[in-house]
Amino acid sequence: MTRLPLAACLVLALPSLALADPTLECDGGSQIEIGACVTATLASVDRSLDSALGFARSSAEELDNATGRGTAVPALDAAQEAWSAYREAQCHAVGEGFGGGSGTGIAITACRITLGRARVEELLASVR
């Protein structure tokens, strides 16, 4: 597994990112500044998510090839699809809790960041 050392490095970097509320990580004082900051953070988290999913998929492919079963990749794909639907539904619910107020978009984006970071950790933990 040639990707394991890189995956391990990513896992070590994540705890510091996961300690703070995404909105509190932003230095801006206005909603416009905070909104721009969390949007940029979400883009970074989504790139990390794509990388972690790639590592997990490679690991699942190796397992499928070694066992001849062909079940790990479809299981990962189903789990990722379900997680994506959950993230959207959960963050929509968080946004609805703001009643259409001006902080709705920031809250939804912060929710996506928080859940995305957790998913990166889950995916990297599955890399063997």
Residue pairs with C-beta under 8 A, 6 or more apart in sequence:
1 58
1 59
1 62
1 127
1 128
3 55
3 58
3 59
3 127
4 127
4 128
6 55
7 52
7 55
7 124
7 127
10 48
10 51
10 52
10 120
10 124
11 121
11 124
11 125
14 117
14 120
14 121
14 124
17 117
18 117
18 118
18 121
21 110
21 114
22 38
22 41
22 109
22 110
22 113
22 114
23 34
23 38
23 106
23 110
25 37
25 41
26 33
26 34
26 37
26 38
26 41
27 33
27 37
28 34
28 36
28 37
31 102
31 103
31 106
34 106
35 105
35 106
35 109
38 106
38 109
38 110
38 113
39 109
41 109
41 113
42 109
42 112
42 113
42 116
45 112
45 113
45 116
45 117
45 120
46 116
48 116
48 117
48 120
49 116
49 119
49 120
49 123
52 119
52 120
52 123
52 124
53 80
53 123
55 123
55 124
55 127
56 76
56 123
56 124
56 126
56 127
57 73
57 76
58 127
59 72
59 126
59 127
59 128
60 72
60 73
60 75
60 76
61 72
61 73
63 69
63 72
63 128
64 70
64 71
64 72
64 73
76 126
83 119
86 115
87 111
87 112
87 115
87 116
87 119
90 111
90 115
91 108
91 111
91 112
91 115
92 108
94 107
94 108
94 111
95 104
95 105
95 107
95 108
95 111
97 107
98 104
98 107
